[in-house]
């Protein structure tokens, strides 16, 4: 009888665990979005600073390849954010909750319950 109570309790606790896992997933996704915004702002700020520095030194903007500069800046700033994103994705994989199967649990213990 104690096992039956334990199995029913695990099924009921599954809902709470599922809600907690969903909240954790939402938090991780919000962190990923915040990091993407931060990375974009950092690239824009760095690019503006570099343009101002080149402009102050007399280099005209039309002689620079904006695409090449932007690509380099993105690659330089993206590395730590890519590592963070990998860790966030790993956390997302680990937030899954195993669904208990009450019927399977009861059938596996059927002989004990009847006997």
C-alpha positions, 0 to 999 in steps of 0.5 A, spaced: 500 500 500 505 504 501 508 503 494 501 505 491 501 512 495 508 513 493 506 512 486 500 517 486 504 522 490 509 522 484 504 523 479 501 529 483 508 532 484 509 531 477 505 537 475 509 541 480 515 539 477 513 541 470 511 548 472 518 549 475 521 546 469 517 551 465 519 557 469 526 555 469 526 554 461 522 561 461 528 564 465 533 561 461 530 564 454 530 571 457 537 570 459 539 568 452 535 574 449 538 579 454 545 576 452 543 577 445 541 584 446 547 586 450 551 583 445 548 587 439 549 594 443 556 592 445 557 591 437 554 598 436 558 601 441 564 599 439 563 600 432 561 607 433 567 608 437 572 605 432 568 610 427 569 616 431 577 614 432 578 613 425 574 620 423 579 623 428 585 621 425 583 623 418 581 616 415 574 617 411 569 613 412 568 611 405 575 608 404 573 603 410 569 597 409 564 597 414 562 590 412 569 587 414 569 592 420 562 589 423 564 582 421 570 583 425 567 586 431 561 581 431 566 575 431 570 578 437 564 580 441 560 574 440 565 569 443 564 569 450 556 570 448 556 564 444 559 560 450 554 563 455 549 560 449 552 553 449 551 553 457 544 556 457 542 550 451 545 545 456 541 548 462 535 547 457 536 540 456 537 538 463 530 542 465 526 536 462 522 533 467 521 525 467 513 523 466 511 518 471 507 512 469 502 510 474 499 504 470 506 501 468 508 502 476 502 499 478 502 493 473 510 492 475 507 491 482 501 487 481 503 481 484 505 484 490 498 488 491 494 482 489 498 476 493 
